């Protein structure tokens, strides 16, 4: 154990040295200089405005704000001996919740058929997938499909002003193109604004547009913008086909978040960004509090899935199909 710890210590020290060397490059750039470079080579930094209660009520009128999020949890271990429970929630500031849920288990006949159909469709495109890989992709798509479904129902039943979805909007187009197209067309027709709230930014667009050292070291956008934007500032970009993206610092947290909106609704970018800023606690983690509420209510916890499975599945089936020896480890 001591030898292992010493080895891990050496690895961590070497990693720290490498990362410190890489990220010392931006330390050499004065903050003002870097902000100037971004405005010259990337885009304008725009101030956001906190909306007063009167401003918000006037903008919303009789319409509401909807938050959409999904949750998934698993019991079991390796394919095919696992069971996923998936759930999506649309929560309005005015109406009763809309919830959709689904189960995915490769041992059931329905899920088996879905896996086979998915593999066949991929082979038609010249792609070969194992059943395990197909099952993983189906599970991811199912969660996006559930979120899109509750978003669609919220427009049909509530006629909201704006829907906030958890994550980049492009994810929904990738995972379920048909249902995404249906949601987009309905939202545009009914004048419902769609915005994707991106907590974890994984793009590298700013570095591509900057000249000098930052470009050469392939920095991620979140790394470049960390602590660079002032609270209440936004930088908007166009690099996703069909979408307008903006990075924003909405709280005291130096890390930025991202938002996606439809190209067709980009004239509303400032108002949407102001709303996101208004709904985000100053001392929070930078995400609108309404999405945190939705996330908390839709989340399927480990204890919840355990209780559900123990209540509704026979104990012999639980042990035979989903029991993991890892659960009996003594530490």
C-alpha positions as CSV (number, residue, x, y, z in Angstrom):
1,X,0.0,0.0,0.0
2,X,2.8,2.4,0.8
3,X,4.5,1.7,-2.5
4,X,1.3,2.3,-4.3
5,X,0.7,5.6,-2.5
6,X,4.2,6.7,-3.3
7,X,3.6,5.9,-7.0
8,X,0.3,7.8,-7.0
9,X,2.0,10.8,-5.4
10,X,4.7,10.8,-8.1
11,X,2.1,10.6,-10.8
12,X,0.0,13.4,-9.3
13,X,3.1,15.7,-8.9
14,X,4.1,15.1,-12.6
15,X,0.5,15.8,-13.7
16,X,0.4,19.0,-11.7
17,X,3.7,20.1,-13.2
18,X,2.4,19.5,-16.8
19,X,-0.9,21.2,-16.2
20,X,0.7,24.2,-14.4
21,X,3.0,24.7,-17.4
22,X,0.1,24.5,-19.8
23,X,-2.1,26.9,-17.9
24,X,0.6,29.4,-17.1
25,X,0.3,30.6,-20.6
26,X,-2.9,32.5,-19.9
27,X,-1.3,33.9,-16.7
28,X,1.1,35.7,-19.0
29,X,-1.8,37.4,-20.7
30,X,-3.2,40.4,-18.8
31,X,-6.9,40.0,-18.2
32,X,-7.7,43.3,-20.0
33,X,-5.5,42.2,-22.9
34,X,-7.3,38.9,-23.2
35,X,-10.7,40.5,-23.0
36,X,-9.6,42.9,-25.8
37,X,-8.4,40.0,-27.9
38,X,-11.7,38.2,-27.4
39,X,-13.7,41.3,-28.4
40,X,-11.5,41.8,-31.5
41,X,-11.3,38.2,-32.7
42,X,-14.4,36.4,-31.2
43,X,-17.3,38.6,-30.3
44,X,-18.7,41.4,-28.2
45,X,-19.0,41.2,-24.4
46,X,-22.5,42.3,-23.5
47,X,-23.9,43.3,-20.1
48,X,-26.9,41.4,-18.7
49,X,-29.7,43.1,-16.8
50,X,-31.5,41.8,-13.7
51,X,-35.3,42.0,-14.3
52,X,-37.4,43.5,-11.6
53,X,-40.6,41.7,-10.5
54,X,-42.6,44.2,-12.5
55,X,-40.4,43.7,-15.6
56,X,-40.8,39.9,-15.3
57,X,-44.6,40.1,-14.9
58,X,-44.9,42.5,-17.8
59,X,-42.8,40.3,-20.0
60,X,-44.6,37.0,-19.1
61,X,-48.1,38.4,-19.0
62,X,-50.4,35.4,-18.4
63,X,-47.8,33.0,-19.6
64,X,-45.4,30.8,-17.6
65,X,-41.9,29.6,-17.4
66,X,-41.3,25.8,-17.8
67,X,-38.3,23.8,-16.7
68,X,-37.6,20.4,-18.2
69,X,-35.2,17.8,-16.9
70,X,-34.7,14.1,-16.8
71,X,-33.2,11.5,-14.5
72,X,-32.0,7.9,-14.9
73,X,-30.8,5.4,-12.4
74,X,-29.7,1.8,-12.6
75,X,-29.9,-1.4,-10.6
76,X,-27.7,-4.3,-11.6
77,X,-24.2,-4.4,-13.1
78,X,-23.1,-5.7,-16.4
79,X,-25.1,-6.2,-19.7
80,X,-27.8,-7.6,-19.9
81,X,-28.3,-8.0,-16.1
82,X,-29.4,-4.5,-15.3
83,X,-32.5,-2.4,-15.2
84,X,-32.8,1.3,-15.8
85,X,-35.6,3.6,-14.6
86,X,-35.9,6.8,-16.6
87,X,-38.1,9.8,-15.7
88,X,-38.7,13.3,-17.2
89,X,-40.5,16.2,-15.7
90,X,-41.9,19.5,-17.1
91,X,-42.6,21.9,-14.2
92,X,-44.5,25.1,-14.7
93,X,-44.5,28.1,-12.5
94,X,-48.3,28.0,-12.8
95,X,-49.6,24.5,-13.7
96,X,-49.5,20.9,-12.4
97,X,-46.4,18.9,-13.3
98,X,-46.2,16.7,-16.4
99,X,-44.2,13.5,-15.8
100,X,-43.2,10.7,-18.2
101,X,-41.4,7.5,-17.1
102,X,-40.0,4.4,-18.8
103,X,-38.1,1.2,-17.9
104,X,-35.3,-0.3,-19.9
105,X,-34.0,-3.8,-19.2
106,X,-32.3,-5.9,-21.9
107,X,-33.8,-9.0,-20.4
108,X,-37.4,-8.0,-21.3
109,X,-38.9,-8.8,-24.7
110,X,-39.6,-5.2,-25.5
111,X,-36.1,-4.0,-24.9
112,X,-34.7,-7.0,-26.8
113,X,-36.7,-6.0,-29.8
114,X,-35.5,-2.4,-29.5
115,X,-31.9,-3.5,-29.4
116,X,-32.3,-5.7,-32.5
117,X,-34.1,-3.0,-34.4
118,X,-31.5,-0.4,-33.5
119,X,-28.6,-2.7,-34.6
120,X,-30.4,-3.4,-37.9
121,X,-30.9,0.4,-38.6
122,X,-27.2,1.0,-37.8
123,X,-26.1,-1.8,-40.1
124,X,-28.2,-0.1,-42.9
125,X,-25.9,2.9,-42.4
126,X,-22.8,0.7,-42.6
127,X,-22.2,0.7,-38.8
128,X,-21.7,-2.4,-36.7
129,X,-22.7,-2.4,-33.0
130,X,-22.6,-4.9,-30.3
131,X,-25.9,-5.5,-28.3
132,X,-24.2,-3.9,-25.3
133,X,-23.3,-0.7,-27.2
134,X,-26.7,-0.6,-28.8
135,X,-28.3,-0.9,-25.4
136,X,-26.2,2.0,-24.0
137,X,-27.2,4.3,-27.0
138,X,-30.9,3.4,-26.6
139,X,-30.9,4.3,-22.9
140,X,-29.4,7.7,-23.7
141,X,-31.9,8.3,-26.5
142,X,-34.8,7.2,-24.4
143,X,-34.1,9.9,-21.7
144,X,-33.9,12.6,-24.4
145,X,-37.1,11.3,-25.9
146,X,-38.9,11.5,-22.5
147,X,-37.7,15.1,-22.0
148,X,-38.8,16.1,-25.5
149,X,-42.2,14.5,-24.8
150,X,-42.9,16.4,-21.6
151,X,-41.7,19.6,-23.3
152,X,-44.1,19.0,-26.2
153,X,-47.0,18.3,-23.8
154,X,-46.2,21.5,-21.9
155,X,-46.6,23.6,-25.1
156,X,-49.9,21.8,-26.0
157,X,-51.4,22.0,-22.5
158,X,-50.0,25.2,-21.0
159,X,-48.9,27.6,-23.8
160,X,-45.8,28.8,-21.9
161,X,-43.6,31.8,-22.6
162,X,-40.3,29.9,-22.4
163,X,-39.0,26.4,-21.8
164,X,-35.7,25.8,-20.1
165,X,-34.2,22.4,-20.9
166,X,-31.2,20.9,-19.1
167,X,-28.3,20.7,-21.5
168,X,-27.4,21.8,-25.0
169,X,-30.3,21.8,-27.5
170,X,-28.1,20.1,-30.0
171,X,-28.2,16.9,-27.8
172,X,-31.9,16.5,-28.4
173,X,-31.5,16.9,-32.2
174,X,-28.8,14.2,-32.1
175,X,-30.6,11.7,-29.9
176,X,-34.2,12.0,-31.3
177,X,-34.2,14.0,-34.5
178,X,-37.9,13.4,-35.3
179,X,-39.3,14.4,-31.9
180,X,-36.8,17.4,-31.8
181,X,-38.1,18.6,-35.1
182,X,-41.7,18.3,-33.8
183,X,-40.8,20.3,-30.7
184,X,-38.9,23.0,-32.6
185,X,-41.7,23.5,-35.2
186,X,-44.4,23.7,-32.5
187,X,-42.4,26.1,-30.4
188,X,-41.8,28.4,-33.4
189,X,-45.5,28.2,-34.4
190,X,-46.7,28.9,-30.9
191,X,-44.1,31.6,-30.1
192,X,-42.6,29.6,-27.2
193,X,-38.9,30.3,-26.6
194,X,-36.6,27.3,-26.2
195,X,-33.4,27.6,-24.2
196,X,-30.9,24.9,-23.3
197,X,-28.9,25.5,-20.1
198,X,-25.4,24.1,-20.4
199,X,-23.7,23.6,-17.0
200,X,-20.6,21.7,-18.2
201,X,-19.2,23.4,-21.3
202,X,-17.1,21.1,-23.5
203,X,-16.6,23.2,-26.6
204,X,-13.3,24.7,-27.9
205,X,-14.6,27.4,-30.2
206,X,-13.0,30.5,-28.6
207,X,-9.5,29.1,-28.9
208,X,-10.0,28.3,-32.6
209,X,-10.7,32.0,-33.2
210,X,-7.9,33.5,-31.1
211,X,-4.5,34.1,-32.4
212,X,-1.3,33.4,-30.4
213,X,-0.6,30.9,-27.6
214,X,-4.1,30.2,-26.5
215,X,-4.9,28.8,-30.0
216,X,-1.8,26.7,-30.1
217,X,-2.5,25.0,-26.8
218,X,-6.1,24.0,-27.7
219,X,-7.8,25.4,-24.6
220,X,-11.5,24.7,-23.9
221,X,-13.9,27.6,-23.7
222,X,-14.6,27.1,-20.0
223,X,-10.8,27.4,-19.3
224,X,-10.4,30.6,-21.3
225,X,-13.4,32.3,-19.8
226,X,-12.8,31.1,-16.2
227,X,-12.7,34.3,-14.1
228,X,-12.5,36.4,-17.2
229,X,-16.1,37.5,-17.6
230,X,-17.5,39.8,-14.9
231,X,-20.7,38.8,-13.1
232,X,-23.5,39.7,-15.5
233,X,-21.6,39.5,-18.7
234,X,-22.3,37.4,-21.8
235,X,-20.3,36.4,-25.0
236,X,-22.4,35.1,-27.9
237,X,-21.2,32.9,-30.7
238,X,-22.4,31.1,-33.8
239,X,-20.8,27.7,-34.3
240,X,-23.6,25.2,-34.0
241,X,-25.7,24.9,-37.2
242,X,-29.3,26.0,-36.4
243,X,-28.4,27.4,-33.0
244,X,-27.1,30.5,-31.3
245,X,-24.8,29.9,-28.3
246,X,-23.8,32.3,-25.6
247,X,-21.5,32.0,-22.6
248,X,-22.5,33.8,-19.4
249,X,-21.3,34.5,-15.9
250,X,-24.5,34.6,-13.9
251,X,-23.2,34.5,-10.3
252,X,-20.1,35.1,-8.2
253,X,-18.9,31.7,-9.3
254,X,-16.0,32.4,-11.7
255,X,-17.0,29.5,-14.0
256,X,-19.4,30.4,-16.8
257,X,-22.4,28.5,-18.1
258,X,-23.7,28.3,-21.7
259,X,-27.1,28.7,-23.3
260,X,-28.4,27.5,-26.6
261,X,-31.3,29.1,-28.4
262,X,-32.9,28.5,-31.9
263,X,-31.5,30.6,-34.8
264,X,-35.1,31.6,-35.5
265,X,-35.4,33.1,-32.0
266,X,-32.0,34.8,-31.8
267,X,-33.7,38.3,-31.7
268,X,-34.8,37.3,-28.2
269,X,-31.3,36.4,-27.0
270,X,-30.8,39.4,-24.8
271,X,-34.2,38.9,-23.1
272,X,-33.6,35.2,-22.6
273,X,-30.2,35.8,-21.2
274,X,-31.5,38.5,-18.9
275,X,-34.1,36.0,-17.6
276,X,-31.6,33.3,-17.0
277,X,-29.4,35.9,-15.1
278,X,-32.5,37.0,-13.1
279,X,-33.4,33.5,-12.0
280,X,-29.9,32.6,-10.9
281,X,-29.0,33.2,-7.2
282,X,-26.0,35.5,-6.9
283,X,-24.2,33.1,-4.5
284,X,-25.3,30.0,-6.4
285,X,-23.4,27.8,-8.9
286,X,-24.6,29.8,-11.9
287,X,-27.7,27.9,-12.9
288,X,-31.3,29.2,-12.7
289,X,-32.9,28.1,-9.5
290,X,-36.0,26.8,-11.4
291,X,-33.9,24.1,-13.1
292,X,-32.4,23.1,-9.8
293,X,-35.9,22.7,-8.4
294,X,-36.9,20.5,-11.4
295,X,-33.7,18.5,-11.1
296,X,-34.4,17.8,-7.4
297,X,-38.0,16.7,-8.0
298,X,-37.3,14.5,-11.0
299,X,-34.1,12.8,-9.6
300,X,-34.3,9.0,-9.1
301,X,-32.1,8.5,-6.1
302,X,-30.3,5.2,-5.3
303,X,-32.6,4.7,-2.4
304,X,-35.7,5.4,-4.5
305,X,-34.8,2.8,-7.1
306,X,-33.8,0.3,-4.4
307,X,-37.2,0.8,-2.7
308,X,-39.1,0.5,-6.0
309,X,-37.3,-2.7,-7.1
310,X,-37.6,-4.3,-3.6
311,X,-41.4,-3.5,-3.6
312,X,-42.4,-4.5,-7.1
313,X,-39.9,-7.2,-8.2
314,X,-39.8,-10.7,-6.5
315,X,-36.8,-11.1,-4.3
316,X,-35.6,-14.3,-6.1
317,X,-35.6,-12.4,-9.4
318,X,-33.7,-9.5,-7.9
319,X,-30.9,-11.8,-6.7
320,X,-30.9,-14.0,-9.8
321,X,-30.8,-11.2,-12.3
322,X,-29.6,-7.9,-10.8
323,X,-27.6,-8.8,-7.7
324,X,-23.9,-7.7,-7.7
325,X,-21.2,-9.3,-5.6
326,X,-19.6,-5.9,-5.5
327,X,-22.4,-4.8,-3.1
328,X,-21.2,-7.3,-0.5
329,X,-17.6,-6.0,-0.4
330,X,-16.5,-5.2,3.1
331,X,-14.2,-2.1,3.4
